[in-house]
Structures are given as structure tokens and as C-alpha cells.
Amino acid sequence: MAIEQFVVQFVKNVRDNKDPQLGGDKLWRIYKDKISEEYRVGRDAFRCILHERGLNIRSRKRAPRTTDSRHNLPTYPNLVKDVIPTRPNQIWVSDITYVPIEDTRERLGYRFCFLTLIMDAYSKRILGRYVAPTLETSYCLKALEMAIDTLPYGFADKLIHHSDRGCQYASADYIDRLTKNNITPSMTESGNPKDNAMAERINNTIKNELLHGKTFTSMRQVIEAVDVAIDFYNSERPHSSIDWHTPNEAHEMSGEMKRHWHSWREDAIRKQQTLAM
């Protein structure tokens, strides 16, 4: 069937060139927005085609973390655990992850580079990123500067930066950069990944979905792939936590955003707020 072949080719083009692990519902939403009426199919038919052609995505294992909180630097309380953001630039979340690079000169045959990401908690838009050869604080600061540069001119609303207790985020240079831009630091209360769940999820999306199956032999290749992946993520990939908008679209909105999955955390926050009234 011509339409079925068209759907299969569309899915393969997106996964081969932009997002190797993009799930069926998100693919269908992109498909229906981009494809002419002649070739449109309903969501159930789209799912059936993916299933029959073996194009469904298998579940993935959780990736390890890269955080060193064994330091004597000052840390800061968790200011976001009871907050549901209602606008962009209310809460930023940040984390660092690693990307392997094949290198036959190394004993194990590979080395690592490190990706710092800063994401807006409301819109899910990635505002800052930097790929670095080491975990030095100076590289995390470059991602922070990139995020700060996205703030509207004259921005004066309250903004919280949330991270784990890694030494990069607790360093004097990083905290100084935050406070000079009127950004309040917030940190996890333990080493539990759930305390910085949004940052953990975006790391997983970038590494195990958008960069899935890719191999790199240089940091330059990683930088180029990350740039392409984040451009697609921000501008084209619909998100179930923001009512199927893209992050760029959601970043222009305000007010509580409809999510298409259940959040027990948000239920607990709303219940607590109701009891406090």
C-alpha cells in the first residue's frame, strides 16, 4: 500500500537523520502536522504500521550518573521540591552526563567527553549546553552563560537554578555567576536521582534516544551531533509533559501546562497546597 510505505519511509527518515529512538506517538504527531491530507493516517493505523513493520522502540536501561559530591563546599537547600512551574524561566535544571568516544590509543578502546545541559523546567526547552573534555567547572560555566544569554532583556522575575550537589555547581565561581545574575541556587538533598529527575530525564533523552546507535571518534563529532539533536528536540519533538507542544512553543506560553501522563508528585504538591489554605 502506498500510504503504508510512505509512513514507513517517513519514520525511517526521522529516526535515521534526527532521533533514532523517537516513540510512535511523538512520530505520529509530527507526521500529521507535516504531511498533506492525501497521505495522512489516524493514530491507531500509524501504530499498527509500526507494529507490523517491527518499528516499535524497545525499552532502555537507565544510564549511570557522573556526580562527585564528596567535597566541603557550601551546599544549598532544595527550593523546587514543592513547586510546579507555571512560566518559563522560573526553574532551570542542570546536570552533567558523559558520551563515549572510540579511541584505539586508550587501553579500553574508548575515552569520554562530558555534556552539561541546562533545561527550563516549565517548557522543557534546552537553554544551555556544552561538550567538554573534562569535568572542570569552567566548562559548566559556558553552558550557564549560554542559558543566561537567552533571558529577555531586563528580565527581573524570580529564577531558581536546581542541580545536584556536584562540586562544579557548588564551586565559588558557579555560585558567583548565578548570584550576579539574580539566580537563586537550589540543590538536591541527597544522591537520589529522583531529586533532580527532570535533568536526569533530559540526559537520558539526549543520550539514549537522540544519539542512540551513533558512534564517535572525536569530540568534534559529538559537538556536531549534539547541536543537531538539541535543535530537533527544541523545535520539532512534541513533549507529553507540555500538552504535545514543542519546547520552543511552550517557552512562549504561561499558566499550568496539561500533561499526558499522571504525576503523583504534583498530586501531592496540590494536596499540600490545598491543606495549607
Backbone bond lengths (Angstrom), bond angles and torsions (degrees), N, CA, C in turn:
res aa  C-N    CA-C-N  psi(-1)  N-CA   C-N-CA  omega(-1)  CA-C   N-CA-C  phi
1 M - - - 1.462 - - 1.522 110.32 -
2 A 1.319 116.75 135.65 1.457 121.31 -174.44 1.532 111.26 -63.25
3 I 1.338 117.25 -43.22 1.465 119.90 -177.38 1.523 110.29 -66.33
4 E 1.341 117.01 -41.53 1.463 120.13 178.84 1.514 110.90 -60.59
5 Q 1.320 117.24 -43.79 1.463 120.78 178.09 1.530 110.75 -63.54
6 F 1.311 115.33 -37.92 1.466 120.31 179.11 1.530 110.33 -62.82
7 V 1.353 116.82 -44.33 1.469 121.27 178.53 1.527 110.40 -61.32
8 V 1.330 115.86 -46.87 1.473 120.19 -179.19 1.521 110.88 -59.60
9 Q 1.319 117.58 -43.62 1.458 121.18 -179.95 1.520 111.24 -65.58
10 F 1.331 116.02 -39.84 1.465 120.27 177.57 1.525 110.61 -60.66
11 V 1.334 117.06 -47.65 1.463 121.81 -179.73 1.523 110.73 -60.75
12 K 1.328 116.28 -44.94 1.468 119.92 -179.41 1.528 111.18 -65.03
13 N 1.329 117.56 -38.57 1.465 120.12 179.08 1.527 111.17 -63.13
14 V 1.340 116.69 -44.49 1.461 119.35 -179.71 1.521 110.65 -65.22
15 R 1.324 116.40 -45.55 1.466 119.29 -177.14 1.525 112.68 -72.19
16 D 1.306 117.77 -33.77 1.467 120.01 179.48 1.520 111.86 -72.98
17 N 1.330 117.02 -33.41 1.459 119.95 -170.39 1.529 114.92 -109.20
18 K 1.353 117.40 -19.50 1.461 117.81 -172.50 1.520 114.29 -131.22
19 D 1.332 118.08 -46.66 1.462 120.30 -172.16 1.521 109.39 -149.58
20 P 1.329 118.53 92.32 1.465 121.42 -173.30 1.524 114.95 -62.54
21 Q 1.327 118.13 -21.56 1.464 121.00 -175.71 1.530 112.95 -116.88
22 L 1.323 117.98 21.52 1.464 120.53 -178.89 1.532 110.04 -67.79
23 G 1.342 116.31 129.27 1.450 121.85 -176.34 1.519 113.51 -75.38
24 G 1.343 114.96 167.54 1.455 121.08 -172.40 1.514 114.77 -63.79
25 D 1.337 118.87 -42.58 1.461 120.43 -178.06 1.526 111.72 -64.09
26 K 1.329 116.48 -40.93 1.469 119.42 178.77 1.531 110.43 -68.42
27 L 1.329 116.16 -39.88 1.466 119.56 176.88 1.526 110.87 -59.89
28 W 1.333 116.77 -43.79 1.467 119.99 -179.07 1.518 111.25 -62.30
29 R 1.320 118.00 -40.49 1.462 120.38 -179.34 1.523 111.48 -66.32
30 I 1.339 117.46 -37.98 1.461 119.75 175.01 1.532 109.47 -66.47
31 Y 1.341 115.96 -43.19 1.465 121.99 -178.56 1.531 111.13 -57.64
32 K 1.333 117.14 -50.72 1.470 120.09 -175.00 1.525 112.07 -67.69
33 D 1.354 116.87 -24.82 1.464 119.78 179.23 1.531 112.62 -82.69
34 K 1.338 116.53 -24.14 1.463 119.88 -173.00 1.529 114.05 -105.17
35 I 1.343 117.03 -23.19 1.460 120.40 -170.92 1.526 110.69 -97.91
36 S 1.322 117.01 143.66 1.460 122.25 -178.92 1.522 111.08 -66.86
37 E 1.326 115.43 161.63 1.468 122.57 -176.31 1.533 111.86 -55.60
38 E 1.305 116.25 -33.62 1.470 121.60 -176.01 1.519 112.92 -58.28
39 Y 1.348 116.40 -33.24 1.460 120.71 -174.89 1.532 113.24 -111.53
40 R 1.330 118.19 10.44 1.463 120.14 -178.29 1.532 111.38 -75.15
41 V 1.331 114.35 147.09 1.462 121.53 173.62 1.521 108.16 -135.00
42 G 1.325 117.63 158.01 1.450 121.68 176.95 1.517 111.88 -72.72
43 R 1.329 115.54 167.79 1.464 120.11 -177.20 1.528 111.72 -62.31
44 D 1.334 117.77 -43.45 1.468 120.40 -178.52 1.526 111.31 -63.72
45 A 1.335 116.25 -42.01 1.466 119.64 178.00 1.530 110.51 -64.83
46 F 1.322 116.10 -39.22 1.461 120.98 178.42 1.532 109.90 -61.40
47 R 1.344 116.08 -44.99 1.463 120.32 178.61 1.523 111.47 -61.44
48 C 1.338 116.49 -41.75 1.465 120.67 -179.99 1.523 111.64 -61.95
49 I 1.321 116.20 -40.91 1.463 119.89 179.12 1.523 110.49 -62.31
50 L 1.343 116.79 -44.51 1.456 120.32 178.80 1.522 110.59 -62.03
51 H 1.340 116.08 -42.50 1.463 119.74 -178.92 1.531 111.27 -65.06
52 E 1.315 117.02 -47.07 1.460 120.91 -176.87 1.519 112.35 -67.06
53 R 1.324 117.15 -29.69 1.474 120.93 -179.95 1.528 112.55 -93.73
54 G 1.328 117.37 6.59 1.465 120.16 178.10 1.516 113.36 67.23
55 L 1.341 115.82 34.05 1.465 119.72 -175.78 1.535 113.10 -104.18
56 N 1.332 117.22 9.30 1.461 119.02 175.43 1.520 110.41 -72.73
57 I 1.324 115.89 151.15 1.460 121.61 -177.55 1.520 109.63 -90.97
58 R 1.326 116.15 133.61 1.461 120.42 175.01 1.522 110.20 -79.17
59 S 1.338 115.68 151.22 1.475 119.80 178.45 1.524 110.20 -65.85
60 R 1.328 116.01 153.67 1.464 122.08 -174.19 1.520 111.04 -117.01
61 K 1.311 115.40 152.06 1.457 120.23 175.63 1.526 109.82 -79.25
62 R 1.321 114.81 152.38 1.451 120.70 -179.31 1.525 110.75 -70.91
63 A 1.316 115.80 139.38 1.459 120.69 -178.52 1.522 110.45 -82.97
64 P 1.334 118.62 152.67 1.463 121.15 177.55 1.524 111.81 -73.13
65 R 1.320 116.30 163.40 1.463 121.81 -179.98 1.524 110.22 -102.54
66 T 1.321 115.78 163.08 1.463 121.75 177.55 1.519 108.08 -132.11
67 T 1.337 116.94 84.44 1.462 121.89 -178.14 1.515 110.11 -136.77
68 D 1.324 117.29 130.84 1.463 122.38 174.17 1.521 108.27 -114.93
69 S 1.330 116.23 101.11 1.469 120.26 179.08 1.526 111.62 -103.63
70 R 1.321 116.57 14.74 1.468 120.32 178.95 1.527 109.30 -87.75
71 H 1.294 115.39 78.87 1.462 121.09 -177.99 1.519 108.84 -148.51
72 N 1.318 115.62 169.62 1.467 120.81 -179.96 1.527 111.95 -107.48
73 L 1.315 116.97 19.36 1.456 120.65 179.66 1.530 110.06 -76.07
74 P 1.334 117.62 155.36 1.471 120.04 177.38 1.529 110.38 -62.21
75 T 1.328 116.03 143.79 1.462 121.65 174.05 1.530 109.08 -120.04
76 Y 1.314 116.09 170.32 1.463 120.48 -171.18 1.529 110.14 -130.47
77 P 1.333 117.57 151.14 1.466 120.35 -177.42 1.524 112.42 -68.01
78 N 1.325 114.85 157.68 1.454 121.95 176.58 1.527 108.99 -78.16
79 L 1.316 116.65 109.78 1.469 122.25 -176.35 1.522 113.06 -97.15
80 V 1.329 117.55 -2.66 1.465 119.43 -172.22 1.524 113.76 -114.49
81 K 1.333 118.02 -2.86 1.461 120.09 -173.16 1.527 112.80 -63.74
82 D 1.340 117.55 -25.34 1.463 120.88 -179.28 1.527 112.22 -114.55
83 V 1.330 116.69 24.16 1.466 120.97 -175.54 1.530 109.97 -118.34
84 I 1.329 116.48 132.83 1.463 122.96 169.68 1.528 106.42 -107.99
85 P 1.318 119.28 111.49 1.469 120.12 -175.91 1.519 112.35 -64.56
86 T 1.316 116.22 143.39 1.467 122.14 -179.11 1.521 112.35 -123.32
87 R 1.311 117.89 8.71 1.460 121.55 177.98 1.523 109.55 -159.30
88 P 1.325 117.56 160.17 1.464 120.32 172.43 1.525 110.31 -66.02
89 N 1.319 115.36 157.10 1.466 122.58 176.23 1.526 111.93 57.39
90 Q 1.315 115.10 36.07 1.459 121.48 170.71 1.525 109.97 -102.05
91 I 1.332 115.42 -42.85 1.460 122.08 176.68 1.525 108.84 -137.44
92 W 1.321 116.23 127.68 1.455 121.88 168.25 1.517 108.64 -106.78
93 V 1.322 117.67 143.76 1.461 121.52 174.40 1.527 108.31 -121.62
94 S 1.326 115.15 145.77 1.458 118.82 -176.64 1.521 110.72 -141.04
95 D 1.322 115.46 150.65 1.459 121.74 176.15 1.521 108.53 -159.28
96 I 1.328 115.01 167.35 1.460 122.44 178.69 1.522 108.30 -121.77
97 T 1.322 116.84 136.41 1.452 120.92 174.99 1.524 108.76 -133.09
98 Y 1.321 116.07 171.68 1.461 119.60 -178.60 1.514 110.78 -112.35
99 V 1.334 116.27 155.97 1.464 123.03 174.08 1.524 107.04 -131.36
100 P 1.334 119.18 124.50 1.470 120.51 -179.59 1.524 112.31 -74.69
101 I 1.328 114.73 146.24 1.463 122.55 175.84 1.524 107.85 -125.28
102 E 1.324 117.21 126.53 1.453 120.38 178.32 1.527 109.98 -66.86
103 D 1.334 116.05 133.36 1.460 120.40 -178.02 1.522 108.21 -154.22
104 T 1.326 117.34 104.48 1.464 121.63 -176.64 1.525 112.35 -68.79
105 R 1.322 116.78 -12.60 1.469 119.18 178.42 1.522 111.71 -76.85
106 E 1.330 116.72 -21.02 1.452 121.50 179.77 1.532 110.42 -82.80
107 R 1.327 116.63 151.15 1.454 121.86 -177.12 1.530 111.25 -59.74
108 L 1.323 117.53 -39.93 1.465 121.55 -179.19 1.523 113.20 -89.28
109 G 1.336 116.85 -4.13 1.455 120.05 178.07 1.514 113.99 87.06
110 Y 1.324 118.37 4.21 1.460 120.99 178.27 1.521 109.92 -154.93
111 R 1.317 114.72 161.31 1.462 122.57 172.66 1.521 106.61 -135.26
112 F 1.328 116.36 -175.83 1.460 119.19 -175.97 1.523 111.62 -128.58
113 C 1.323 114.97 149.92 1.459 120.64 161.57 1.526 106.36 -119.74
114 F 1.330 115.95 168.52 1.455 119.90 -169.19 1.526 110.57 -127.92
115 L 1.326 114.78 130.45 1.459 122.33 -175.89 1.521 110.20 -109.42
116 T 1.342 116.34 118.66 1.454 122.23 173.23 1.523 108.85 -97.87
117 L 1.328 116.35 131.42 1.458 121.85 178.91 1.518 110.32 -124.71
118 I 1.334 116.61 141.80 1.462 122.74 171.16 1.522 107.42 -125.42
119 M 1.341 115.85 122.45 1.464 121.49 -175.23 1.526 110.40 -123.26
120 D 1.322 115.59 143.43 1.459 120.66 174.51 1.523 108.63 -77.79
121 A 1.335 117.02 126.48 1.462 121.19 -174.37 1.516 112.47 -69.41
122 Y 1.313 118.40 -26.84 1.468 121.60 -179.27 1.527 111.55 -80.43
123 S 1.312 117.28 -54.01 1.465 121.25 -174.01 1.519 113.77 -90.09
124 K 1.350 117.67 -14.32 1.471 124.11 -175.11 1.536 112.36 67.70
125 R 1.311 116.47 12.66 1.467 120.26 179.37 1.523 110.00 -76.39
126 I 1.320 116.62 133.88 1.464 121.07 175.11 1.523 107.72 -81.29
127 L 1.322 115.57 117.33 1.461 121.91 -174.04 1.521 112.64 -98.50
128 G 1.310 116.56 -30.69 1.457 120.16 -178.00 1.510 110.40 -141.45
129 R 1.320 116.15 143.65 1.463 120.10 175.06 1.522 109.05 -155.11
130 Y 1.329 115.29 154.74 1.460 119.31 175.28 1.527 108.70 -158.02
131 V 1.337 115.56 131.29 1.456 121.99 175.82 1.522 107.87 -99.53
132 A 1.336 116.11 126.74 1.471 120.20 -171.99 1.526 111.40 -133.48
133 P 1.337 116.48 157.11 1.473 119.48 179.13 1.522 113.53 -79.41
134 T 1.350 117.84 -18.90 1.464 121.88 -178.73 1.527 109.43 -138.95
135 L 1.332 115.21 179.94 1.462 121.21 -179.71 1.528 112.52 -96.69
136 E 1.316 118.04 20.94 1.459 120.56 -178.73 1.527 111.32 -63.58
137 T 1.320 114.67 147.14 1.463 121.54 -177.90 1.522 112.23 -59.68
138 S 1.313 117.38 -33.56 1.464 120.58 -176.33 1.525 112.06 -57.48
139 Y 1.329 117.32 -31.82 1.461 120.33 179.83 1.534 111.19 -75.68
140 C 1.322 116.87 -37.67 1.472 119.86 175.22 1.527 110.24 -62.63
141 L 1.317 116.19 -35.04 1.462 120.38 178.36 1.522 111.44 -63.76
142 K 1.313 117.58 -32.35 1.466 120.20 178.34 1.527 110.69 -65.67
143 A 1.331 116.82 -39.65 1.462 119.94 175.56 1.525 110.21 -65.06
144 L 1.319 116.96 -40.11 1.463 120.63 178.84 1.523 110.83 -63.54
145 E 1.312 118.15 -43.52 1.465 121.16 179.18 1.527 110.73 -61.64
146 M 1.332 116.26 -38.63 1.463 119.85 178.37 1.523 110.35 -62.41
147 A 1.330 116.69 -41.91 1.468 120.50 178.56 1.524 111.17 -66.42
148 I 1.315 116.92 -43.52 1.471 120.91 179.97 1.520 111.06 -60.04
149 D 1.330 116.19 -36.31 1.468 120.31 -179.78 1.530 112.81 -65.67
150 T 1.337 117.73 -15.84 1.472 119.76 178.76 1.528 112.28 -84.65
151 L 1.326 118.29 -12.13 1.461 120.59 -177.67 1.525 110.43 -65.96
152 P 1.312 117.37 140.79 1.469 120.11 178.20 1.525 110.77 -61.28
153 Y 1.325 115.91 150.59 1.463 120.75 178.65 1.526 109.52 -59.99
154 G 1.324 116.02 130.34 1.454 120.70 179.14 1.517 114.19 79.25
155 F 1.338 117.74 13.48 1.461 121.16 -179.03 1.530 110.37 -56.52
156 A 1.334 116.40 128.67 1.462 120.05 -176.19 1.523 113.06 -136.27
157 D 1.336 118.21 6.05 1.459 120.57 178.83 1.528 110.95 -74.43
158 K 1.316 115.28 163.71 1.458 120.42 178.83 1.518 110.10 -69.00
159 L 1.328 116.93 131.26 1.462 122.31 -179.90 1.526 108.74 -134.47
160 I 1.337 115.95 130.74 1.460 123.00 179.44 1.522 109.26 -112.55
161 H 1.321 116.55 135.06 1.466 122.83 174.82 1.530 107.51 -107.61
162 H 1.353 116.39 116.19 1.464 121.19 -176.29 1.525 110.30 -110.17
163 S 1.324 115.82 136.91 1.467 121.45 -178.31 1.526 109.25 -152.33
164 D 1.325 115.76 177.55 1.453 118.99 168.73 1.531 108.79 -78.03
165 R 1.325 116.76 -172.62 1.470 121.05 -176.31 1.525 112.10 -96.50
166 G 1.314 116.86 25.10 1.453 120.35 178.78 1.520 112.38 -58.27
167 C 1.323 115.27 152.12 1.470 119.73 -175.01 1.523 112.03 -62.67
168 Q 1.339 117.82 -28.04 1.466 119.22 178.63 1.528 110.76 -63.14
169 Y 1.335 116.58 -46.16 1.467 121.16 -177.28 1.523 112.29 -73.55
170 A 1.331 116.45 -26.88 1.467 120.30 -179.87 1.525 112.86 -88.45
171 S 1.326 117.09 -6.27 1.468 120.35 -176.49 1.521 111.46 -64.89
172 A 1.312 115.32 153.71 1.464 120.77 -179.04 1.525 111.25 -60.87
173 D 1.330 117.38 -39.05 1.466 120.67 -178.48 1.524 111.35 -64.68
174 Y 1.334 116.82 -41.95 1.466 120.09 -178.00 1.522 110.55 -69.31
175 I 1.332 116.64 -45.85 1.469 120.14 179.83 1.522 110.41 -63.77
176 D 1.325 116.98 -37.85 1.458 120.55 178.73 1.524 111.09 -63.23
177 R 1.346 117.07 -40.18 1.455 120.58 179.54 1.531 111.12 -66.14
178 L 1.319 116.10 -36.79 1.462 119.77 177.45 1.527 110.94 -65.51
179 T 1.319 116.20 -52.09 1.467 119.77 -174.00 1.525 111.74 -66.41
180 K 1.327 118.02 -33.84 1.463 120.16 177.81 1.526 112.21 -66.60
181 N 1.328 116.71 -19.70 1.463 120.93 177.55 1.531 111.52 -106.26
182 N 1.339 115.95 17.98 1.471 122.40 177.61 1.522 112.55 58.87
183 I 1.325 115.93 36.20 1.463 122.60 177.14 1.526 107.92 -107.88
184 T 1.326 116.69 128.83 1.462 121.46 -175.81 1.526 110.55 -90.96
185 P 1.340 118.75 126.20 1.471 120.32 177.89 1.523 112.28 -75.27
186 S 1.312 115.48 143.07 1.467 123.82 175.98 1.521 106.79 -139.70
187 M 1.335 116.75 142.18 1.466 120.02 -177.09 1.521 111.72 -136.57
188 T 1.318 115.08 158.77 1.460 120.59 176.52 1.523 109.68 -64.27
189 E 1.325 115.51 155.83 1.460 120.52 -179.26 1.520 112.58 -92.61
190 S 1.321 116.64 -9.37 1.461 121.18 -179.47 1.515 108.64 -154.58
191 G 1.334 115.75 -172.73 1.458 120.12 176.59 1.509 113.13 -88.60
192 N 1.322 117.81 8.69 1.464 121.57 -179.17 1.530 110.11 -70.20
193 P 1.355 118.67 122.57 1.461 120.72 -179.93 1.526 113.64 -57.53
194 K 1.355 117.50 -25.28 1.456 120.55 -179.74 1.528 112.07 -63.97
195 D 1.341 117.03 -21.67 1.459 120.18 179.30 1.519 112.33 -71.48
196 N 1.337 116.67 -16.20 1.464 120.96 175.69 1.528 108.26 -134.90
197 A 1.341 114.66 49.50 1.464 121.25 -168.91 1.521 113.33 -62.29
198 M 1.337 117.91 -39.29 1.465 119.41 -177.83 1.516 111.55 -64.17
199 A 1.332 116.56 -41.33 1.460 119.84 178.50 1.527 110.52 -66.42
200 E 1.330 116.33 -38.96 1.461 119.88 177.07 1.529 111.05 -61.34
201 R 1.349 116.35 -40.91 1.464 119.86 -178.56 1.525 111.89 -66.17
202 I 1.335 116.64 -40.51 1.457 117.39 -178.47 1.529 110.74 -69.74
203 N 1.338 117.25 -34.49 1.463 119.70 173.36 1.522 110.28 -58.23
204 N 1.326 115.63 -46.15 1.458 120.62 -178.72 1.530 111.03 -64.15
205 T 1.336 117.07 -40.37 1.465 120.53 179.98 1.522 111.10 -63.33
206 I 1.325 116.46 -45.62 1.467 119.76 -179.01 1.524 111.09 -64.99
207 K 1.346 116.82 -49.78 1.460 120.06 -172.96 1.525 113.12 -75.78
208 N 1.334 116.70 -45.92 1.459 120.20 -169.50 1.522 114.32 -101.89
209 E 1.326 116.05 0.34 1.469 119.63 173.60 1.527 109.88 -120.30
210 L 1.321 116.02 -63.59 1.468 119.70 -173.81 1.531 113.07 -72.05
211 L 1.333 117.57 -31.58 1.468 120.59 179.21 1.528 111.59 -105.01
212 H 1.313 116.46 11.03 1.465 120.62 -176.01 1.535 111.54 -58.90
213 G 1.334 115.43 132.99 1.455 120.78 175.59 1.514 115.03 80.54
214 K 1.314 117.64 -4.71 1.466 120.55 -179.40 1.535 109.95 -86.66
215 T 1.310 115.98 141.61 1.461 121.25 173.95 1.521 108.58 -118.01
216 F 1.316 115.74 146.13 1.462 121.07 -175.71 1.517 109.96 -127.63
217 T 1.326 115.18 143.54 1.467 120.40 176.61 1.521 111.90 -116.69
218 S 1.335 116.86 1.32 1.462 120.49 177.58 1.522 109.26 -154.55
219 M 1.321 115.18 157.89 1.453 119.22 178.16 1.523 110.48 -68.40
220 R 1.319 117.74 -30.21 1.460 121.46 177.87 1.526 110.12 -60.13
221 Q 1.325 117.80 -40.54 1.458 121.04 177.61 1.529 111.03 -63.68
222 V 1.330 116.71 -39.43 1.464 120.43 178.17 1.525 110.10 -63.41
223 I 1.325 117.06 -45.67 1.463 121.25 -179.99 1.523 110.99 -58.33
224 E 1.328 116.41 -46.35 1.461 120.44 -179.19 1.526 111.27 -63.90
225 A 1.330 116.88 -42.20 1.466 120.27 -179.60 1.523 111.63 -67.61
226 V 1.323 116.57 -38.73 1.469 120.75 178.49 1.530 110.04 -65.33
227 D 1.315 117.63 -41.26 1.471 120.60 178.48 1.533 111.09 -59.83
228 V 1.334 116.93 -45.58 1.465 120.96 179.60 1.526 110.28 -64.91
229 A 1.340 116.40 -44.08 1.464 121.23 -177.79 1.519 111.78 -62.31
230 I 1.326 116.89 -44.45 1.459 120.16 -176.88 1.519 111.00 -72.44
231 D 1.314 117.84 -34.44 1.470 119.94 175.22 1.532 110.58 -61.42
232 F 1.329 117.10 -43.38 1.466 120.68 177.11 1.524 110.34 -65.73
233 Y 1.325 116.90 -44.85 1.467 121.29 -178.88 1.528 110.92 -58.86
234 N 1.321 116.85 -47.87 1.466 120.37 -176.87 1.525 113.19 -70.71
235 S 1.325 117.50 -37.14 1.464 119.69 -167.86 1.525 115.21 -104.70
236 E 1.348 118.41 -18.90 1.462 119.48 -173.81 1.530 114.62 -128.83
237 R 1.303 118.42 -28.94 1.463 121.13 -172.06 1.524 110.65 -80.77
238 P 1.340 119.09 115.56 1.466 121.02 178.11 1.522 110.74 -71.73
239 H 1.319 116.82 151.98 1.462 122.40 -172.66 1.525 109.38 -127.63
240 S 1.324 117.01 126.80 1.466 120.62 -177.07 1.522 112.99 -68.65
241 S 1.341 117.82 -18.73 1.465 120.74 179.35 1.523 112.98 -82.04
242 I 1.325 117.27 -10.60 1.467 121.09 -178.59 1.525 110.01 -128.02
243 D 1.335 114.60 44.07 1.469 122.68 173.95 1.523 112.11 56.64
244 W 1.317 116.05 37.70 1.461 123.87 177.09 1.532 113.48 65.09
245 H 1.323 117.27 20.08 1.453 120.09 170.42 1.527 109.24 -82.24
246 T 1.317 116.13 164.49 1.458 119.32 167.96 1.528 108.22 -82.36
247 P 1.332 118.54 158.80 1.461 119.71 177.56 1.526 113.97 -57.90
248 N 1.331 117.85 -38.19 1.463 119.41 177.92 1.523 111.44 -62.26
249 E 1.339 117.16 -40.45 1.459 120.27 177.57 1.516 110.73 -65.56
250 A 1.325 117.21 -45.86 1.462 121.29 -177.69 1.520 111.95 -64.52
251 H 1.324 116.78 -27.24 1.466 120.26 -178.22 1.529 111.94 -69.88
252 E 1.328 116.61 -13.48 1.458 121.32 177.17 1.530 111.84 -97.30
253 M 1.335 117.28 4.87 1.458 121.76 -176.01 1.526 111.26 -109.00
254 S 1.326 115.29 178.45 1.461 121.85 172.88 1.517 107.98 -156.19
255 G 1.323 116.36 169.17 1.455 120.41 -175.75 1.511 110.63 92.83
256 E 1.329 116.44 159.19 1.455 120.16 -177.07 1.521 110.24 -60.95
257 M 1.321 115.48 132.08 1.460 121.93 -174.84 1.525 110.07 -96.28
258 K 1.338 116.89 135.07 1.459 121.09 176.74 1.519 109.68 -71.02
259 R 1.336 115.56 132.58 1.455 119.41 175.48 1.529 108.95 -112.82
260 H 1.329 115.60 151.06 1.456 120.49 -175.69 1.530 111.32 -106.32
261 W 1.301 115.67 35.16 1.456 123.04 169.51 1.521 106.64 -154.35
262 H 1.328 116.20 157.64 1.466 119.70 -172.50 1.524 110.72 -86.61
263 S 1.322 115.78 133.50 1.458 122.28 178.09 1.522 109.53 -113.36
264 W 1.314 116.22 105.77 1.471 120.08 176.73 1.517 110.85 -66.84
265 R 1.340 116.03 -31.86 1.465 119.81 178.19 1.520 110.28 -61.01
266 E 1.332 116.96 -46.65 1.455 119.96 -178.71 1.525 111.28 -68.33
267 D 1.336 117.10 -33.59 1.465 119.74 174.28 1.525 110.67 -58.65
268 A 1.336 115.86 -44.59 1.462 120.65 -178.68 1.525 111.10 -65.80
269 I 1.341 116.95 -38.68 1.465 120.27 179.39 1.525 109.96 -65.61
270 R 1.323 117.41 -44.97 1.468 120.25 -179.78 1.532 111.26 -64.28
271 K 1.325 117.00 -39.04 1.466 120.07 178.01 1.512 110.64 -63.41
272 Q 1.318 116.50 -42.48 1.465 120.60 179.39 1.526 110.40 -64.23
273 Q 1.328 117.16 -40.72 1.468 120.85 179.57 1.525 110.77 -65.34
274 T 1.341 116.91 -38.34 1.462 120.63 178.87 1.528 111.62 -65.23
275 L 1.330 116.60 -42.03 1.462 121.09 179.96 1.526 111.94 -66.39
276 A 1.341 115.82 -29.39 1.468 120.11 -177.67 1.525 111.91 -78.91
277 M 1.330 117.77 -13.46 1.476 120.41 -176.79 1.519 111.00 -78.04
